[in-house]
C-alpha cells in the first residue's frame, strides 16, 4: 500500500485510526444529478414486473418510526424495493432509478449484495424527521441513508413546478436515489471504517462518473483554503458547498494519480480513519 502512504503525504497527511466510530452518518443530499435519459425511460414505460403488498414483515431496519408497520405498501423491482403509503407513481420512479443505477454501483464497488436495496418514501416531513431522529427545527434532507435503508422525501414537498412531469424531471435531476445507494455500498464494503468527509468525496466522485454532474465547480478555488484537519474535525460545521467540493477534489486527485482500483482498496482498508 505504498501508493496510499505517498498519497496521504501529498494530499493532506493522513494517519489511520481503525476504531470504526466514524462509520455511519446522516446523509444530506442537495447536489444536482443530471441524467435526463431516465425521463425517457419513465415516459417510454420500460417493462418491469412489480409486486405490491401491504406486508411489512420483510422490512427489518431499525430507524423507522413505530407507525411504519401500519398500512404501508411496497413495490419490488429487480435490485430494489420501495415502501410508500399512497404515491405509487413516485415510488415507481424511485424504483426505476434504483434498478438502473444498481448494476453500475455493484460493478465499481464489487458490491456482492444479494438482498434488494430498500428505500422508504415519506410524504410527511414530520414523520421522516421522527424516523431519522431529527429535531423538529432541523432542516430536512431530500434523502438520508441510515442503518441499511434509504429514506427519501417526496418530491411533491420540495420539487419545483406545478405539473407532475415537471416534478418528475426535477426529481430525476436533483433527487437522492443514487447518492444514498452509493453511501449504502460504501458502508457495506468498508464496514463503516471511514470519516464523513471521505464518504462524501467518494460519493460525489462516482456521481460525476455516472451522471456527469460536478459538485460546486464555482467553489473549487475557494475550497482549497480548507485544510485536511478541518475536514476531519469540523466537516459538519464547514460551509457545505466548500466542504463537499474539497472532499470531491481530494478523491478525484487520488484517482487521477493512482486509479479507481487503488481507491476501492483504500475504501476497504479502513485507513481513511484519519487523524491529521
C-alpha positions as CSV (number, residue, x, y, z in Angstrom):
1,X,0.0,0.0,0.0
2,X,2.9,2.4,-0.7
3,X,0.7,4.5,-3.0
4,X,-1.7,5.1,-0.1
5,X,1.1,6.3,2.1
6,X,2.5,8.5,-0.6
7,X,-0.9,10.0,-1.3
8,X,-1.5,10.7,2.4
9,X,1.5,12.9,2.5
10,X,0.9,14.5,-0.9
11,X,-2.8,15.1,-0.4
12,X,-3.0,16.1,3.3
13,X,-1.0,13.8,5.6
14,X,-3.4,11.2,6.9
15,X,-2.9,8.7,9.6
16,X,-5.1,5.7,10.2
17,X,-7.4,5.1,13.2
18,X,-9.3,1.9,12.8
19,X,-11.9,2.3,15.5
20,X,-14.9,2.4,13.2
21,X,-16.6,5.2,15.1
22,X,-17.0,7.4,12.1
23,X,-18.7,4.8,10.0
24,X,-22.4,5.9,9.8
25,X,-23.7,9.4,9.3
26,X,-26.9,11.1,8.2
27,X,-26.5,12.0,4.5
28,X,-28.0,15.3,3.4
29,X,-28.3,15.5,-0.4
30,X,-28.5,18.9,-2.0
31,X,-26.5,18.3,-5.2
32,X,-27.9,18.2,-8.7
33,X,-27.8,14.9,-10.7
34,X,-28.2,15.4,-14.4
35,X,-29.2,12.3,-16.2
36,X,-32.2,13.1,-18.4
37,X,-32.2,9.8,-20.2
38,X,-34.1,8.4,-17.2
39,X,-37.0,10.6,-18.1
40,X,-37.2,8.9,-21.4
41,X,-37.2,5.5,-19.6
42,X,-40.0,6.6,-17.4
43,X,-42.1,8.1,-20.2
44,X,-41.3,5.2,-22.5
45,X,-42.6,2.7,-20.0
46,X,-39.7,0.2,-19.8
47,X,-41.2,-3.2,-19.0
48,X,-40.9,-4.3,-15.4
49,X,-42.7,-6.6,-13.1
50,X,-43.7,-5.1,-9.8
51,X,-45.1,-6.7,-6.7
52,X,-47.4,-4.6,-4.5
53,X,-48.2,-5.6,-1.0
54,X,-49.0,-4.2,2.5
55,X,-47.0,-6.9,4.3
56,X,-44.0,-5.4,6.1
57,X,-42.6,-8.4,7.8
58,X,-39.6,-8.5,5.4
59,X,-38.5,-5.0,6.4
60,X,-36.0,-5.2,9.3
61,X,-34.4,-1.7,9.5
62,X,-34.4,-0.2,13.0
63,X,-34.6,3.6,12.2
64,X,-38.2,3.6,11.2
65,X,-40.9,5.0,13.4
66,X,-43.3,2.6,15.0
67,X,-46.2,3.7,12.8
68,X,-44.3,2.3,9.8
69,X,-45.9,-1.1,10.4
70,X,-49.3,0.3,9.7
71,X,-50.7,0.3,6.2
72,X,-47.5,0.8,4.1
73,X,-47.3,-0.6,0.6
74,X,-44.3,-2.0,-1.3
75,X,-43.1,-2.0,-4.9
76,X,-40.3,-4.5,-5.7
77,X,-38.0,-4.4,-8.7
78,X,-35.0,-6.3,-9.9
79,X,-32.5,-4.8,-7.4
80,X,-34.5,-2.6,-5.1
81,X,-37.8,-2.2,-3.2
82,X,-39.6,0.9,-2.2
83,X,-42.0,1.3,0.7
84,X,-44.7,4.0,0.4
85,X,-48.1,5.0,1.7
86,X,-50.1,6.5,-1.2
87,X,-48.0,7.8,-4.0
88,X,-47.3,4.8,-6.2
89,X,-46.2,6.9,-9.1
90,X,-43.3,8.5,-7.1
91,X,-42.4,5.0,-5.7
92,X,-42.2,3.6,-9.2
93,X,-39.9,6.5,-10.2
94,X,-37.6,5.8,-7.3
95,X,-37.6,2.1,-8.2
96,X,-36.8,2.7,-11.9
97,X,-33.9,4.9,-10.9
98,X,-32.5,2.5,-8.3
99,X,-32.8,-0.5,-10.6
100,X,-30.9,1.4,-13.3
101,X,-28.1,2.6,-11.0
102,X,-27.5,-0.6,-9.1
103,X,-25.5,-2.6,-11.8
104,X,-23.1,0.3,-12.1
105,X,-22.6,0.7,-8.4
106,X,-22.3,-3.0,-7.8
107,X,-19.7,-3.2,-10.6
108,X,-17.5,-0.4,-9.4
109,X,-17.6,-1.3,-5.7
110,X,-17.5,-5.1,-6.3
111,X,-20.7,-5.0,-4.2
112,X,-22.0,-8.5,-3.9
113,X,-25.2,-7.6,-2.2
114,X,-27.8,-10.4,-2.6
115,X,-30.7,-8.6,-0.8
116,X,-32.5,-5.7,-2.5
117,X,-31.7,-2.1,-1.7
118,X,-34.6,-0.7,0.4
119,X,-36.0,2.8,0.1
120,X,-38.7,4.4,2.1
121,X,-40.7,7.2,0.5
122,X,-42.1,9.8,3.0
123,X,-44.9,12.1,2.0
124,X,-44.9,13.6,5.5
125,X,-41.9,15.7,6.6
126,X,-42.6,15.3,10.3
127,X,-42.8,11.6,10.1
128,X,-39.5,11.5,8.2
129,X,-37.8,13.6,10.9
130,X,-39.1,11.3,13.6
131,X,-37.9,8.3,11.7
132,X,-34.4,9.8,11.3
133,X,-34.4,11.0,15.0
134,X,-34.1,14.6,13.9
135,X,-35.4,17.7,15.8
136,X,-38.5,19.4,14.6
137,X,-36.5,22.6,13.8
138,X,-33.8,20.8,11.8
139,X,-33.6,21.3,8.1
140,X,-35.0,18.2,6.4
141,X,-32.8,16.5,3.8
142,X,-34.2,15.2,0.5
143,X,-32.7,11.8,1.3
144,X,-30.8,10.0,4.0
145,X,-29.0,6.7,4.3
146,X,-29.1,5.1,7.7
147,X,-28.7,1.5,9.0
148,X,-29.3,-0.3,5.8
149,X,-32.1,1.7,4.2
150,X,-32.5,5.0,2.3
151,X,-35.2,7.5,3.3
152,X,-36.5,9.7,0.5
153,X,-38.6,12.8,0.9
154,X,-41.5,13.0,-1.6
155,X,-40.6,15.4,-4.4
156,X,-44.0,16.9,-4.1
157,X,-42.7,18.6,-0.9
158,X,-39.6,20.1,-2.5
159,X,-39.5,19.8,-6.3
160,X,-40.3,22.9,-8.4
161,X,-43.1,23.0,-10.9
162,X,-46.8,22.7,-10.8
163,X,-47.2,19.8,-13.2
164,X,-46.4,16.2,-12.4
165,X,-43.9,15.9,-15.3
166,X,-42.1,19.0,-14.0
167,X,-41.7,17.5,-10.6
168,X,-40.6,14.2,-12.1
169,X,-37.9,15.8,-14.1
170,X,-36.8,17.8,-11.1
171,X,-36.5,14.6,-9.0
172,X,-34.6,12.8,-11.7
173,X,-32.1,15.7,-11.9
174,X,-31.9,16.6,-8.2
175,X,-33.1,13.5,-6.3
176,X,-31.1,11.5,-3.8
177,X,-31.6,8.0,-5.2
178,X,-28.0,7.3,-6.5
179,X,-26.4,9.3,-3.7
180,X,-27.9,7.2,-1.0
181,X,-27.3,3.9,-2.8
182,X,-23.6,4.9,-3.1
183,X,-23.4,5.6,0.7
184,X,-25.0,2.2,1.3
185,X,-22.5,0.4,-1.0
186,X,-19.5,2.2,0.6
187,X,-20.8,1.5,4.1
188,X,-21.0,-2.2,3.4
189,X,-17.8,-2.8,1.6
190,X,-15.8,-0.7,4.1
191,X,-17.6,-2.0,7.2
192,X,-18.2,1.6,8.2
193,X,-14.5,2.5,8.6
194,X,-14.2,6.0,7.1
195,X,-14.6,9.6,8.1
196,X,-17.6,11.6,6.9
197,X,-15.7,13.8,4.5
198,X,-14.2,10.9,2.7
199,X,-17.5,9.2,2.2
200,X,-19.0,12.3,0.7
201,X,-16.0,12.8,-1.6
202,X,-16.2,9.2,-2.9
203,X,-20.0,9.5,-3.5
204,X,-19.6,12.8,-5.4
205,X,-16.8,11.3,-7.5
206,X,-19.0,8.4,-8.6
207,X,-22.0,10.6,-9.1
208,X,-19.9,12.6,-11.6
209,X,-18.9,9.4,-13.3
210,X,-22.5,8.2,-13.6
211,X,-24.4,11.4,-14.3
212,X,-21.9,14.0,-15.5
213,X,-22.7,16.3,-12.7
214,X,-19.8,18.0,-10.9
215,X,-20.4,19.5,-7.5
216,X,-20.0,23.2,-7.0
217,X,-17.5,24.0,-9.8
218,X,-17.6,27.7,-8.9
219,X,-16.3,26.9,-5.4
220,X,-13.2,25.0,-6.5
221,X,-10.7,27.7,-5.9
222,X,-12.2,28.8,-2.5
223,X,-12.4,25.3,-1.2
224,X,-8.6,24.9,-1.4
225,X,-8.5,27.1,1.7
226,X,-9.9,24.2,3.8
227,X,-7.3,22.0,5.5
228,X,-7.4,18.3,5.9
229,X,-7.6,18.8,9.7
230,X,-10.7,20.9,9.2
231,X,-12.3,18.3,7.0
232,X,-11.8,15.6,9.6
233,X,-12.5,17.5,12.8
234,X,-15.1,20.0,11.6
235,X,-16.7,18.8,8.4
236,X,-20.3,19.3,9.5
237,X,-19.5,22.8,10.7
238,X,-18.0,23.9,7.4
239,X,-19.8,25.6,4.5
240,X,-21.4,22.5,2.8
241,X,-20.6,23.7,-0.7
242,X,-16.9,24.2,0.1
243,X,-16.5,21.1,2.3
244,X,-18.1,18.8,-0.2
245,X,-16.1,20.3,-3.0
246,X,-12.8,19.9,-1.1
247,X,-13.7,16.3,-0.4
248,X,-14.6,15.6,-4.0
249,X,-11.3,17.2,-5.2
250,X,-9.3,15.1,-2.8
251,X,-10.9,11.9,-4.1
252,X,-10.6,13.0,-7.7
253,X,-6.9,13.8,-7.2
254,X,-6.3,10.4,-5.7
255,X,-8.0,8.6,-8.6
256,X,-6.2,10.7,-11.1
257,X,-2.8,9.7,-9.7
258,X,-3.5,6.1,-8.5
259,X,-6.6,4.9,-10.2
260,X,-10.0,3.6,-9.2
261,X,-8.7,0.2,-8.1
262,X,-6.5,1.9,-5.6
263,X,-9.4,4.0,-4.4
264,X,-11.5,0.8,-3.8
265,X,-8.6,-0.8,-2.0
266,X,-8.3,2.3,0.2
267,X,-12.0,2.2,1.0
268,X,-11.8,-1.4,2.1
269,X,-8.6,-0.9,4.1
270,X,-10.1,1.3,6.8
271,X,-7.0,3.5,6.6
272,X,-9.0,6.7,5.9
273,X,-9.9,6.8,9.6
274,X,-7.9,9.9,9.6
275,X,-6.0,11.6,12.4
276,X,-4.1,14.7,11.0
